[in-house]
Amino acid sequence: MVQADPRPQAGDTVTRAGGAAGGGTGEARGKGLSGNSVGLLGSAVIGVSTVAPVYCLTSTLGPTVGEVGLQMPAVFLAGFLPMLLVAFAYRELNRAVPDCGTSFTWSVKAFGPRIGWMCGWGLVIATIIVLSNLAGVATSFFWLLLGELTGSDAIAALDGNKAAHVLTCLAFIALATAVSYRGMTATKGVQYALVGLQLAVLAVFVAMAFAKAGDGGFAGSLHFSMSWLNPFAVPSFSAFTAGLSLSIFMFWGWDACLTVNEETAGSAKTPGRAALLAMVVLIGSYLVTAVAAQMYSGVGTKGPGLGNPDTADNVFAALAGPVMGPALGVLLFVAVLASAAASLQTTFIPVARTVLAMSAYEALPPSFARVHPRFRSPGRATVAAGIATGVFYAGMTFLSQHVLVDTIYALGLMICFYYAITAFACAWYFRRELRDSARNMLFKGVFPALGGLLLSAVFGKTLTDMWNPAYGSGSSVFGVGSVFVIGVGLLLLGFVLMLVMRRRSPRFFRGEVLTRSTPAMVVEE
């Protein structure tokens, strides 16, 4: 299944078989990925990059203020809570089973092949949707930046030309696929530069926003109040849940730290620590930016106010000039482009490695388990993800812009789906160890289960809201909201594909390949 040098290499992961991929007894090679190629910092950078903090902020600050007003910082904290609880589940599961299949592998071990396959499908389809969205955003900001630099409205307007937009988008996808194809060494080098750039520019923006808010130069500027951190001050529960859904989306992607666990030095502990480090960086960045922007702009619906519906989809485009001036303001456009481009490249990591693991354990066709003999990366799975993303985005763009928008809105359903299953998988997998210590009870049981319950509640509320045709683009199918039809339809498509794979790979679905008793991977340090 794995096209790699059969001789053991330094840093290889080794699986004690007896239910490992391919079956048999004795010892079997790992999946062929490049071991010990990522450290703690590199893993954390990958997690931060996948989330795309600057892009998330520019596209989410406005809509969140529109839902909850001054309580935006409080809602960011509320969205951080379930993500932190789920991060504990990922950390504990990774310590026991450091496998690049992460949610797929762990949920199979906890709940069996069918739930595990659907969990893996949720991750894969969510990532494909995000990749297409990121490529589109990177394309838009590319032409916008070129227009700013050249002072040409005609160049900036090329983003509105479907042919030019799609061709540029496909070029971004191809470039990101090529970098990911070359393995973790190439990925790290690109990410250090892109993440460093966007966080540095964001820090400059925050500092200047605080300074100008203190000067009182803008009539809408506000003084900071601790009440902004009180989630109970949100006017209504429906407004709170809408803001919470946006906030949860802003943290999605940190689990990319875990999908490179087989390539990380100290694979049992380092990825979990990197995930928590990435979460701290994200919540810190989100809070200080939210407070700084709110102090400078206020929440008004006119001009640079964060509640202005005309600028809600790209707040930084409206604030770049007023806060940073014409010269430095261009850097904010560069930062958003860097954020989208960096996330586009790293988001290939989780989908490619999940597909690799599913293939290695016979849950998908065996060709996807091929690892490039030189780059030690899941080359076939990476290229397949790139092609799927390009076809999906191009097809949706030319077919219907409404369908594309509604597909992106359905993303939250997929995120809550596979995160919640993973959280519950942790509590169930370790159920016999929970009484061993207070630590086990909290970190392996209570916290993951609570995170799963919170995300399940958001899943249910989102599903209910999606039924309304007003949700998303406003289109409907037989009176049912298009977002609901697309979200549920994608999950049902996964179920159908699972039935097809059950006929092609009966050993996996009979529980003969990957079970709870399959020993964890042993990493040669």
C-alpha positions as CSV (number, residue, x, y, z in Angstrom):
1,M,0.0,0.0,0.0
2,V,2.8,2.5,0.9
3,Q,5.3,3.2,-1.9
4,A,8.4,3.8,0.2
5,D,11.8,2.3,0.9
6,P,11.0,-0.8,3.0
7,R,14.1,-0.5,5.1
8,P,13.6,1.2,8.5
9,Q,14.7,4.9,8.5
10,A,15.6,7.1,11.4
11,G,12.5,8.7,12.9
12,D,10.1,6.3,11.2
13,T,6.9,5.5,13.1
14,V,6.3,1.8,13.8
15,T,3.0,0.1,14.4
16,R,2.8,-3.2,16.3
17,A,0.4,-4.9,13.9
18,G,-2.2,-7.4,15.0
19,G,-5.0,-5.3,13.5
20,A,-2.8,-2.7,12.0
21,A,-3.2,-1.7,8.4
22,G,-2.9,-4.8,6.3
23,G,-3.5,-7.2,9.2
24,G,-1.1,-9.9,10.3
25,T,1.1,-10.2,13.3
26,G,4.5,-9.0,14.5
27,E,5.7,-5.5,13.6
28,A,4.7,-3.4,10.6
29,R,6.0,-0.2,9.2
30,G,4.1,3.0,9.8
31,K,2.5,5.0,7.0
32,G,5.9,6.2,5.6
33,L,5.6,9.8,6.6
34,S,8.7,11.8,7.5
35,G,9.2,11.4,11.3
36,N,10.7,14.1,13.5
37,S,10.5,16.8,10.9
38,V,8.3,19.2,13.0
39,G,9.0,20.6,16.4
40,L,6.7,22.3,19.0
41,L,7.0,25.8,17.4
42,G,6.5,24.4,13.9
43,S,3.4,22.5,14.9
44,A,1.9,25.5,16.7
45,V,2.6,27.7,13.6
46,I,0.8,25.1,11.4
47,G,-2.2,25.3,13.8
48,V,-2.3,29.1,13.8
49,S,-1.9,29.3,10.1
50,T,-4.7,26.8,9.3
51,V,-7.1,29.0,11.3
52,A,-6.1,32.1,9.3
53,P,-6.6,34.6,12.2
54,V,-6.3,37.8,10.2
55,Y,-8.7,36.6,7.5
56,C,-11.2,35.4,10.2
57,L,-11.1,38.7,11.9
58,T,-11.7,40.9,8.9
59,S,-14.6,38.7,7.8
60,T,-16.2,38.1,11.3
61,L,-15.8,41.3,13.3
62,G,-18.6,43.0,11.5
63,P,-21.2,40.1,11.5
64,T,-20.5,39.4,15.2
65,V,-21.0,43.0,16.2
66,G,-24.2,42.9,14.1
67,E,-25.5,40.0,16.3
68,V,-24.2,40.9,19.8
69,G,-23.1,44.5,19.7
70,L,-20.6,45.5,22.4
71,Q,-20.5,41.9,23.7
72,M,-18.3,40.8,20.8
73,P,-15.2,40.1,23.1
74,A,-17.4,38.1,25.4
75,V,-18.8,36.0,22.6
76,F,-15.2,35.3,21.4
77,L,-14.4,34.0,24.9
78,A,-17.6,31.9,24.8
79,G,-16.6,30.3,21.5
80,F,-13.2,29.6,22.8
81,L,-14.5,27.5,25.7
82,P,-15.9,24.5,23.7
83,M,-12.8,24.6,21.4
84,L,-10.5,24.4,24.5
85,L,-12.5,21.5,25.9
86,V,-12.3,19.6,22.6
87,A,-8.5,20.5,22.5
88,F,-8.1,18.6,25.8
89,A,-9.8,15.6,24.1
90,Y,-7.4,15.7,21.2
91,R,-4.4,16.0,23.5
92,E,-5.4,12.9,25.6
93,L,-6.3,10.8,22.6
94,N,-3.1,11.7,20.8
95,R,-1.1,10.6,23.8
96,A,-2.7,7.2,23.7
97,V,-2.9,6.9,19.9
98,P,-0.6,9.2,17.9
99,D,-2.0,8.6,14.5
100,C,-2.3,11.1,11.6
101,G,-5.9,9.9,11.1
102,T,-6.8,11.7,14.3
103,S,-10.6,12.1,14.5
104,F,-11.2,9.2,12.1
105,T,-8.8,6.8,13.9
106,W,-9.9,7.7,17.4
107,S,-13.7,7.5,16.7
108,V,-13.2,4.1,15.0
109,K,-11.4,2.9,18.1
110,A,-14.1,4.3,20.4
111,F,-17.4,3.7,18.4
112,G,-16.6,1.3,15.6
113,P,-16.0,1.6,11.8
114,R,-19.3,3.2,10.7
115,I,-19.3,6.2,13.1
116,G,-15.5,6.6,12.6
117,W,-15.9,6.6,8.8
118,M,-18.6,9.3,9.0
119,C,-16.4,11.3,11.4
120,G,-13.6,11.2,8.9
121,W,-15.9,12.2,6.1
122,G,-17.1,15.2,8.1
123,L,-13.5,16.4,8.4
124,V,-12.7,15.8,4.8
125,I,-15.7,17.5,3.3
126,A,-15.4,20.5,5.7
127,T,-11.8,20.9,4.7
128,I,-12.7,20.8,0.9
129,I,-15.3,23.5,1.5
130,V,-12.8,25.7,3.4
131,L,-10.1,25.2,0.9
132,S,-12.3,26.5,-1.9
133,N,-13.4,29.4,0.2
134,L,-9.8,30.3,1.1
135,A,-8.7,30.1,-2.5
136,G,-11.5,32.5,-3.4
137,V,-10.6,34.9,-0.7
138,A,-6.9,34.8,-1.6
139,T,-7.9,35.6,-5.2
140,S,-10.1,38.5,-4.3
141,F,-7.4,40.1,-2.1
142,F,-4.8,39.5,-4.7
143,W,-6.6,41.6,-7.3
144,L,-7.6,44.1,-4.6
145,L,-4.0,44.5,-3.5
146,L,-2.8,44.9,-7.1
147,G,-5.4,47.6,-7.6
148,E,-4.2,49.4,-4.5
149,L,-0.6,49.2,-5.4
150,T,-1.1,50.3,-9.0
151,G,-3.9,52.8,-8.3
152,S,-5.9,51.1,-11.0
153,D,-9.6,50.4,-10.5
154,A,-9.6,48.3,-13.7
155,I,-7.1,45.9,-12.2
156,A,-9.1,45.6,-9.0
157,A,-12.2,45.0,-11.0
158,L,-10.7,41.9,-12.5
159,D,-11.8,40.0,-9.4
160,G,-15.4,40.5,-10.7
161,N,-14.5,38.8,-14.0
162,K,-15.5,35.1,-13.5
163,A,-12.9,33.8,-16.0
164,A,-10.0,35.8,-14.5
165,H,-11.2,35.0,-10.9
166,V,-11.4,31.3,-11.5
167,L,-8.1,31.0,-13.3
168,T,-6.3,32.9,-10.6
169,C,-8.0,30.8,-7.9
170,L,-6.9,27.6,-9.6
171,A,-3.4,28.9,-9.8
172,F,-3.4,29.6,-6.0
173,I,-4.8,26.0,-5.4
174,A,-2.1,24.5,-7.6
175,L,0.7,26.4,-5.8
176,A,-0.6,25.4,-2.4
177,T,-0.9,21.8,-3.5
178,A,2.7,21.9,-4.8
179,V,4.1,23.2,-1.5
180,S,2.1,20.6,0.5
181,Y,3.2,17.9,-1.9
182,R,6.9,18.6,-1.1
183,G,6.3,17.6,2.5
184,M,6.6,19.2,5.9
185,T,10.1,20.8,5.4
186,A,8.8,23.0,2.6
187,T,5.5,23.7,4.5
188,K,7.3,24.9,7.6
189,G,9.5,27.4,5.7
190,V,6.6,29.0,4.0
191,Q,4.5,29.1,7.1
192,Y,7.0,30.8,9.4
193,A,7.2,33.7,7.0
194,L,3.5,34.0,6.3
195,V,2.3,33.6,9.9
196,G,5.0,36.0,11.2
197,L,4.0,38.6,8.6
198,Q,0.3,38.5,9.4
199,L,0.8,38.6,13.2
200,A,3.3,41.4,13.0
201,V,0.9,43.6,10.9
202,L,-2.0,42.7,13.2
203,A,0.1,43.9,16.2
204,V,0.8,47.2,14.4
205,F,-2.9,47.6,13.7
206,V,-3.9,46.9,17.3
207,A,-1.3,49.4,18.7
208,M,-2.3,52.2,16.3
209,A,-6.0,51.5,17.0
210,F,-5.5,51.8,20.7
211,A,-3.5,55.0,20.3
212,K,-6.0,56.7,18.0
213,A,-9.0,55.6,20.2
214,G,-7.2,57.3,23.1
215,D,-6.8,60.5,21.1
216,G,-10.6,60.6,20.5
217,G,-10.1,61.6,16.9
218,F,-13.1,59.6,15.7
219,A,-16.5,60.5,17.1
220,G,-17.6,56.9,17.4
221,S,-14.6,55.9,19.6
222,L,-15.4,54.3,23.0
223,H,-13.7,53.8,26.3
224,F,-13.1,50.2,27.3
225,S,-15.6,48.6,29.7
226,M,-15.4,45.3,31.5
227,S,-19.0,44.8,30.6
228,W,-17.8,43.9,27.1
229,L,-16.6,40.6,28.6
230,N,-20.0,39.7,30.0
231,P,-21.8,37.1,27.8
232,F,-25.0,37.5,29.9
233,A,-25.3,41.0,28.6
234,V,-26.2,39.8,25.1
235,P,-29.7,41.0,24.4
236,S,-31.2,37.6,23.4
237,F,-30.4,33.9,23.4
238,S,-30.9,33.7,19.6
239,A,-28.4,36.6,19.2
240,F,-25.9,34.8,21.5
241,T,-26.1,31.5,19.6
242,A,-25.7,33.3,16.3
243,G,-22.6,35.1,17.6
244,L,-21.3,31.8,19.1
245,S,-21.6,30.0,15.8
246,L,-19.5,32.7,14.2
247,S,-17.0,32.5,17.1
248,I,-16.6,28.7,16.8
249,F,-15.9,29.1,13.1
250,M,-13.0,31.5,14.0
251,F,-11.2,28.8,15.9
252,W,-11.6,25.9,13.4
253,G,-8.4,24.4,12.1
254,W,-6.2,24.3,15.2
255,D,-6.4,20.5,15.0
256,A,-4.0,20.5,12.1
257,C,-1.3,20.4,14.8
258,L,-2.5,16.8,15.6
259,T,-2.7,15.6,12.0
260,V,1.1,16.0,11.7
261,N,1.7,13.9,14.8
262,E,3.5,11.1,13.0
263,E,5.9,13.8,11.6
264,T,6.4,15.6,14.9
265,A,9.3,15.0,17.3
266,G,7.8,13.6,20.4
267,S,4.6,12.6,18.7
268,A,2.8,11.5,21.8
269,K,3.0,14.8,23.7
270,T,4.3,17.6,21.4
271,P,1.2,17.9,19.1
272,G,-1.2,18.3,22.0
273,R,1.0,21.0,23.6
274,A,1.2,22.7,20.2
275,A,-2.6,22.7,19.9
276,L,-3.0,24.4,23.3
277,L,-0.3,26.9,22.4
278,A,-2.0,27.7,19.1
279,M,-5.3,28.2,21.0
280,V,-3.7,30.7,23.4
281,V,-2.2,32.7,20.5
282,L,-5.6,32.8,18.8
283,I,-7.7,33.8,21.7
284,G,-5.2,36.4,22.7
285,S,-5.1,37.8,19.1
286,Y,-8.8,37.8,18.8
287,L,-9.5,39.5,22.1
288,V,-7.0,42.4,21.8
289,T,-8.0,43.0,18.2
290,A,-11.7,43.0,19.0
291,V,-11.2,45.4,21.9
292,A,-8.9,47.7,19.9
293,A,-11.3,47.8,16.9
294,Q,-14.3,48.4,19.1
295,M,-12.6,51.2,21.0
296,Y,-11.6,52.9,17.8
297,S,-14.6,52.3,15.6
298,G,-17.5,51.7,18.1
299,V,-20.4,49.6,17.0
300,G,-22.3,52.2,14.9
301,T,-23.9,51.4,11.6
302,K,-22.3,54.3,9.7
303,G,-18.8,55.0,8.4
304,P,-16.1,52.9,10.0
305,G,-18.4,51.7,12.7
306,L,-18.2,47.9,13.1
307,G,-21.9,47.6,12.8
308,N,-21.9,49.1,9.3
309,P,-23.5,46.4,7.0
310,D,-21.7,47.8,4.0
311,T,-18.3,46.9,5.4
312,A,-19.2,43.8,7.5
313,D,-17.7,41.3,5.1
314,N,-14.3,43.0,5.1
315,V,-13.7,45.2,8.2
316,F,-10.0,45.7,7.7
317,A,-10.5,47.1,4.2
318,A,-12.6,49.9,5.8
319,L,-10.3,50.5,8.8
320,A,-6.8,50.1,7.1
321,G,-6.6,53.7,5.9
322,P,-8.2,55.5,8.9
323,V,-6.2,53.5,11.5
324,M,-2.8,52.9,9.8
325,G,-2.8,55.6,7.1
326,P,-2.4,55.2,3.3
327,A,1.2,53.9,3.4
328,L,0.9,51.4,6.2
329,G,-2.7,50.5,5.4
330,V,-1.6,48.5,2.3
331,L,0.2,46.2,4.8
332,L,-3.2,45.2,6.2
333,F,-4.3,44.1,2.7
334,V,-1.0,42.1,2.4
335,A,-1.6,40.5,5.8
336,V,-5.1,39.4,4.8
337,L,-3.8,37.9,1.6
338,A,-0.9,36.2,3.5
339,S,-3.4,34.9,6.0
340,A,-5.7,33.3,3.4
341,A,-2.7,32.0,1.3
342,A,-1.0,30.5,4.4
343,S,-4.2,28.8,5.5
344,L,-4.9,27.6,2.0
345,Q,-1.5,25.8,2.0
346,T,-1.7,24.3,5.5
347,T,-5.4,23.2,5.2
348,F,-4.2,20.6,2.8
349,I,-2.4,18.9,5.7
350,P,-5.4,17.5,7.7
351,V,-7.4,16.4,4.6
352,A,-4.4,14.7,3.0
353,R,-3.4,12.9,6.2
354,T,-6.9,11.9,7.1
355,V,-7.4,10.4,3.6
356,L,-4.0,8.7,3.9
357,A,-5.0,7.1,7.2
358,M,-8.4,6.0,5.9
359,S,-6.7,4.4,2.9
360,A,-4.0,2.8,5.0
361,Y,-6.7,1.2,7.2
362,E,-8.6,0.1,4.1
363,A,-11.5,2.5,4.6
364,L,-10.7,4.2,1.3
365,P,-9.1,2.8,-1.9
366,P,-5.5,1.8,-1.3
367,S,-4.0,4.2,-3.9
368,F,-4.5,7.1,-1.5
369,A,-2.0,5.4,1.0
370,R,0.9,6.0,-1.3
371,V,3.6,8.2,0.2
372,H,6.1,10.0,-2.0
373,P,9.5,8.2,-1.6
374,R,11.5,11.4,-1.6
375,F,9.3,14.0,0.2
376,R,7.7,11.4,2.5
377,S,4.4,13.2,2.1
378,P,0.9,11.7,1.2
379,G,1.4,12.8,-2.4
380,R,-1.6,11.1,-4.0
381,A,-4.0,12.2,-1.3
382,T,-2.7,15.8,-1.5
383,V,-3.1,16.0,-5.3
384,A,-6.6,14.5,-5.0
385,A,-7.6,17.1,-2.5
386,G,-6.3,19.9,-4.7
387,I,-8.2,18.6,-7.8
388,A,-11.4,18.2,-5.7
389,T,-11.0,21.7,-4.4
390,G,-10.4,23.2,-7.9
391,V,-13.3,21.3,-9.5
392,F,-15.7,22.2,-6.7
393,Y,-14.9,25.9,-6.7
394,A,-14.8,26.3,-10.4
395,G,-18.0,24.3,-10.9
396,M,-19.9,26.2,-8.1
397,T,-18.7,29.6,-9.3
398,F,-20.0,29.0,-12.9
399,L,-23.1,27.1,-11.8
400,S,-24.5,29.3,-9.1
401,Q,-23.0,31.8,-6.7
402,H,-25.9,31.2,-4.4
403,V,-25.1,27.5,-4.1
404,L,-21.4,28.4,-3.4
405,V,-22.4,30.8,-0.6
406,D,-24.8,28.4,1.0
407,T,-22.2,25.6,0.9
408,I,-19.9,27.8,2.9
409,Y,-22.7,28.5,5.4
410,A,-23.2,24.8,5.8
411,L,-19.6,24.5,6.9
412,G,-20.4,25.1,10.6
413,L,-22.6,21.9,10.6
414,M,-19.6,19.8,9.5
415,I,-17.2,21.3,12.0
416,C,-19.6,20.7,15.0
417,F,-20.3,17.2,13.6
418,Y,-16.8,15.8,13.7
419,Y,-15.5,17.8,16.6
420,A,-18.4,16.6,18.8
421,I,-17.9,13.0,17.8
422,T,-14.2,13.3,18.6
423,A,-14.9,14.8,22.0
424,F,-17.4,12.0,22.9
425,A,-14.9,9.4,21.6
426,C,-12.4,10.6,24.1
427,A,-14.7,10.2,27.1
428,W,-15.8,6.8,25.8
429,Y,-12.4,5.5,24.9
430,F,-11.0,6.3,28.4
431,R,-14.2,5.4,30.3
432,R,-12.4,2.6,32.3
433,E,-9.7,5.0,33.4
434,L,-11.8,7.9,34.6
435,R,-11.8,6.8,38.3
436,D,-8.1,6.3,38.4
437,S,-7.4,10.0,39.3
438,A,-9.0,13.4,39.4
439,R,-6.9,14.4,36.4
440,N,-8.3,11.5,34.3
441,M,-11.8,12.3,35.4
442,L,-11.5,16.0,34.3
443,F,-9.3,15.9,31.2
444,K,-10.3,12.5,29.8
445,G,-14.0,12.6,30.8
446,V,-15.7,15.7,32.0
447,F,-14.0,18.3,29.8
448,P,-14.3,16.4,26.5
449,A,-17.9,15.3,27.3
450,L,-18.9,18.9,28.1
451,G,-17.2,20.2,24.9
452,G,-19.1,17.5,22.9
453,L,-22.4,18.5,24.5
454,L,-21.8,22.2,23.8
455,L,-20.9,21.6,20.1
456,S,-23.9,19.2,19.8
457,A,-26.2,22.0,21.0
458,V,-24.7,24.4,18.5
459,F,-25.1,21.6,15.8
460,G,-28.8,21.3,16.7
461,K,-29.4,25.0,16.8
462,T,-27.7,25.5,13.5
463,L,-29.6,22.7,11.9
464,T,-32.9,24.3,13.1
465,D,-31.9,27.7,11.8
466,M,-30.8,26.3,8.4
467,W,-34.3,25.1,7.8
468,N,-35.4,28.7,7.3
469,P,-34.9,29.8,3.7
470,A,-33.7,33.2,5.0
471,Y,-30.6,31.5,6.3
472,G,-27.6,32.0,3.9
473,S,-28.3,33.4,0.4
474,G,-32.1,33.3,1.0
475,S,-32.7,30.5,-1.6
476,S,-34.8,27.4,-0.9
477,V,-35.7,24.0,-2.2
478,F,-39.4,23.1,-1.9
479,G,-39.7,25.7,0.9
480,V,-36.7,24.3,2.8
481,G,-33.6,26.5,3.2
482,S,-30.8,25.7,0.7
483,V,-28.2,25.7,3.4
484,F,-30.1,22.9,5.2
485,V,-30.5,20.9,2.0
486,I,-26.8,21.2,1.2
487,G,-25.6,20.5,4.8
488,V,-27.7,17.5,5.3
489,G,-27.2,16.4,1.7
490,L,-23.4,16.4,2.2
491,L,-23.7,14.2,5.3
492,L,-26.0,11.8,3.4
493,L,-23.6,11.7,0.5
494,G,-21.0,10.6,3.0
495,F,-23.3,7.9,4.2
496,V,-23.9,6.6,0.6
497,L,-20.1,6.6,0.0
498,M,-19.6,4.6,3.2
499,L,-22.1,2.0,1.9
500,V,-20.1,1.8,-1.3
501,M,-16.8,1.4,0.6
502,R,-18.4,-1.3,2.8
503,R,-18.9,-3.5,-0.3
504,R,-15.3,-2.8,-1.5
505,S,-13.6,-3.0,1.9
506,P,-15.5,-5.5,4.0
507,R,-12.6,-6.2,6.3
508,F,-12.5,-2.6,7.7
509,F,-16.2,-2.5,8.3
510,R,-16.2,-6.0,10.0
511,G,-13.7,-4.5,12.5
512,E,-10.8,-6.7,11.4
513,V,-8.4,-3.8,10.5
514,L,-8.7,-1.1,13.1
515,T,-10.1,-1.8,16.5
516,R,-9.7,-0.6,20.1
517,S,-7.2,-3.3,20.7
518,T,-4.9,-2.2,17.8
519,P,-1.7,-1.1,19.6
520,A,-0.7,2.5,19.5
521,M,2.1,3.6,17.3
522,V,5.6,3.5,18.8
523,V,7.8,6.3,17.7
524,E,11.6,5.9,17.4
525,E,13.1,9.0,19.0
